[in-house]
Amino acid sequence: MGSNEKKKIPQPDMKVLYMLSGGKCAKCKKPLFITKANGNVSNLSEMAHIRGEKPDAARYDDSMTDEERQSYANLMAMCPRCHKEIDDDEQKYTVEILNEMKEEHEQTIRQMLTSSINNVTSEELALTIKFLSKSCNQSMSGEDYTIIAPSEKIYKNNLSPYIANMITMGLAIFPLIKDYINKQSNIDFNFAKNLKECFIEKYLELRRQDIDSNTIFVELWDFAKNGKTDNKSVAAALSVVSYFFLECDIFEK
């Protein structure tokens, strides 16, 4: 890479940032995605660097590598106005202030998800599960994945405390999801088996890519919400993915 060539932010890091920021600006809290009259979604966000991207940028730290500068840990999802504001006044918006702002924002999103999960109904679950059940070819690889305890899966896959917390939140309505799937299985005997195979298929597709387990979980969550951005749909998707994390033979033994 030439010295003047800008290193791109990895797509997995951007995906994780969007999901964990709730699609809202970390500073003003306004939505970063808007739905236009024609139904298309516009992305208004910018990737703001906590420690500057270039030597002449605000809060630049020459001890960082390019990979560290462009990683999730050094990024905040912001609207253009707030991005400019923090970079125009680095005396006010220090690294410490921005890290605190990011953590508080993500904590707010966690609280919002907890509230939304507790209000998820069978209607939201039905939409998420119906999408998953129709999204695969149902051709399994034949690989052996043994079901193990969630805590052991989290440890063996080096899942971050943040993702572990998300899984715990999602499992809050485990009985509701299990009851829904059991009722569907009374109508279609193979429903649970086919649904599980669809989910494992998507997991294996992601596992073949050069991404870590944290990103795989977020990708599965993003996949399950099927483009929806309302709180209940996002919460339902998280809960369904957490359910399959517990029930399916996915992630490493």
C-alpha positions in Angstrom: 0.0 0.0 0.0 1.4 3.4 -1.0 2.0 5.9 1.8 -0.7 8.2 0.5 -3.3 5.5 0.0 -6.1 5.6 2.5 -6.8 2.4 4.4 -10.4 1.4 4.2 -12.5 0.6 7.3 -13.2 -3.1 7.2 -16.8 -3.9 6.5 -17.2 -6.2 9.5 -16.1 -3.4 11.8 -18.6 -1.0 10.2 -21.4 -3.7 10.6 -20.6 -4.2 14.3 -20.5 -0.4 14.9 -23.9 0.1 13.2 -25.6 -2.7 15.0 -24.2 -1.8 18.5 -25.0 1.9 18.0 -28.6 1.2 17.2 -28.4 3.0 13.9 -28.3 6.4 15.8 -25.7 9.1 16.1 -23.6 8.6 19.2 -23.8 12.3 20.0 -27.2 13.8 19.1 -29.0 10.4 19.0 -30.8 11.1 15.8 -31.4 8.2 13.3 -28.6 7.6 10.8 -30.9 5.8 8.4 -34.1 7.3 6.9 -36.7 5.7 4.8 -37.6 7.7 1.6 -41.0 8.0 0.1 -40.1 5.2 -2.4 -39.3 2.9 0.4 -35.5 2.9 -0.1 -33.3 3.6 2.9 -30.7 6.4 2.9 -27.6 6.1 5.1 -26.7 9.5 6.5 -23.9 8.3 8.8 -20.2 9.0 8.8 -17.5 7.0 10.5 -15.9 9.4 13.1 -12.4 8.5 14.4 -11.8 8.8 18.1 -8.1 9.0 17.5 -7.5 10.8 14.2 -7.1 8.9 10.9 -4.3 11.1 9.5 -1.4 13.1 11.1 -3.3 16.4 10.6 -6.5 15.0 12.0 -8.0 15.7 15.4 -6.6 13.5 18.3 -4.1 11.7 16.0 -2.0 9.2 17.8 1.2 8.2 15.9 1.6 5.1 18.1 -1.4 3.4 16.6 -1.3 1.1 13.6 -3.5 1.7 10.5 -5.5 -1.4 11.5 -6.1 0.0 15.0 -7.2 3.4 13.6 -9.8 1.8 11.3 -11.1 -0.7 13.8 -14.4 -0.7 15.7 -12.7 0.3 18.9 -11.6 3.6 17.4 -14.8 4.5 15.5 -18.1 6.1 16.3 -21.2 6.3 14.0 -22.2 9.9 13.8 -24.3 12.3 11.7 -22.2 14.7 9.5 -23.0 17.7 11.8 -21.8 16.0 15.0 -18.8 14.5 13.2 -17.6 18.0 12.1 -18.3 19.4 15.6 -16.1 16.9 17.4 -13.2 17.3 14.9 -13.4 21.1 15.0 -13.0 21.3 18.7 -10.6 18.6 19.8 -9.8 20.5 23.1 -13.4 19.9 24.2 -13.9 16.5 22.5 -10.9 14.6 23.8 -10.2 10.9 23.4 -11.5 10.3 26.9 -14.7 12.2 26.4 -15.4 10.4 23.1 -14.8 7.0 24.6 -17.2 7.8 27.4 -19.7 9.2 24.9 -19.5 6.0 22.9 -19.9 3.7 25.9 -22.9 5.7 27.3 -24.5 5.6 23.9 -24.1 1.8 23.6 -25.3 1.4 27.1 -28.5 3.3 26.2 -29.0 1.0 23.2 -28.6 -2.0 25.4 -31.3 -0.7 27.7 -33.6 0.0 24.8 -33.1 -3.5 23.5 -33.9 -5.0 26.9 -37.1 -3.0 27.0 -38.0 -4.0 23.4 -37.2 -7.7 24.0 -39.6 -7.8 26.9 -42.3 -6.4 24.6 -41.7 -8.8 21.7 -44.8 -10.8 20.7 -45.4 -13.9 18.7 -46.1 -11.6 15.7 -42.5 -10.3 15.6 -41.2 -13.7 16.2 -43.3 -15.2 13.4 -42.0 -12.6 10.8 -38.3 -13.3 11.8 -38.6 -17.1 11.9 -40.6 -17.2 8.7 -37.9 -15.3 6.9 -35.2 -17.6 8.3 -37.1 -20.8 7.4 -37.3 -19.7 3.7 -33.8 -18.3 3.3 -31.8 -21.4 2.7 -31.3 -24.4 0.4 -31.4 -26.9 3.3 -28.3 -28.6 2.0 -26.2 -29.4 5.1 -22.4 -29.8 4.9 -22.3 -32.9 7.1 -19.9 -31.2 9.5 -20.2 -32.3 13.1 -21.1 -29.6 15.6 -21.8 -30.7 19.2 -24.1 -28.6 21.4 -22.4 -27.2 24.4 -23.3 -24.8 27.2 -23.6 -21.1 26.2 -20.9 -20.0 28.7 -18.5 -22.6 27.2 -19.3 -21.5 23.7 -18.7 -17.8 24.7 -15.4 -18.7 26.2 -14.2 -21.0 23.4 -15.1 -18.6 20.7 -13.5 -15.6 22.5 -16.8 -13.7 22.3 -16.5 -10.2 23.8 -18.3 -9.3 27.1 -20.5 -7.0 25.0 -21.7 -9.8 22.7 -22.0 -12.2 25.7 -24.3 -9.6 27.3 -26.3 -9.4 24.1 -26.8 -13.1 24.1 -28.0 -13.1 27.7 -30.4 -10.3 26.9 -31.8 -12.2 23.9 -32.3 -15.3 25.9 -34.8 -13.5 28.2 -37.7 -14.6 26.0 -36.3 -18.1 25.3 -39.5 -19.8 26.5 -41.6 -17.7 24.2 -39.5 -18.6 21.2 -39.4 -22.3 22.1 -43.2 -22.3 22.6 -43.8 -20.7 19.2 -41.5 -23.2 17.4 -43.1 -26.1 19.2 -46.6 -25.0 18.1 -45.4 -24.7 14.5 -43.9 -28.2 14.8 -47.3 -29.5 15.8 -48.5 -28.3 12.3 -45.4 -29.3 10.4 -43.4 -32.1 12.0 -40.2 -31.0 10.3 -40.5 -27.3 11.1 -38.0 -27.2 14.0 -35.5 -29.4 12.2 -35.7 -27.4 8.9 -35.4 -24.1 10.7 -32.3 -25.2 12.6 -30.7 -26.4 9.4 -31.4 -23.1 7.7 -29.7 -21.3 10.6 -26.7 -23.6 10.7 -26.3 -23.2 6.9 -26.1 -19.4 7.3 -23.6 -19.8 10.1 -21.4 -22.1 8.0 -21.5 -19.6 5.2 -20.2 -16.9 7.5 -17.6 -19.2 9.2 -15.9 -19.7 5.8 -15.2 -16.0 5.6 -12.2 -14.4 7.3 -14.1 -12.9 10.2 -14.1 -13.5 13.9 -16.8 -15.0 16.1 -18.1 -11.6 17.3 -18.6 -10.4 13.8 -20.3 -13.7 12.9 -22.8 -13.2 15.7 -23.5 -9.6 14.6 -23.8 -10.8 10.9 -26.3 -13.4 12.0 -28.3 -10.8 13.9 -28.3 -8.4 11.0 -29.3 -11.3 8.7 -32.2 -12.3 11.0 -33.7 -8.8 11.1 -34.0 -8.8 7.3 -33.5 -5.1 6.8 -36.0 -4.0 9.5 -35.0 -1.2 11.8 -37.9 -0.8 14.2 -37.1 -1.7 17.8 -39.3 -4.8 18.2 -38.0 -6.4 14.9 -34.4 -5.7 15.9 -35.0 -7.1 19.4 -36.9 -10.2 18.0 -34.0 -10.9 15.6 -31.5 -10.7 18.5 -33.6 -13.0 20.6 -34.0 -15.6 17.8 -30.2 -15.6 17.1 -29.5 -16.0 20.8 -32.0 -18.9 20.9 -30.2 -20.7 18.1 -26.9 -19.9 19.8 -28.2 -22.0 22.7 -30.1 -24.6 20.8 -28.1 -25.2 17.7 -24.8 -27.0 17.0 -23.1 -23.7 15.9 -19.8 -22.0 16.9 -16.8 -24.0 17.9 -16.8 -26.9 20.3 
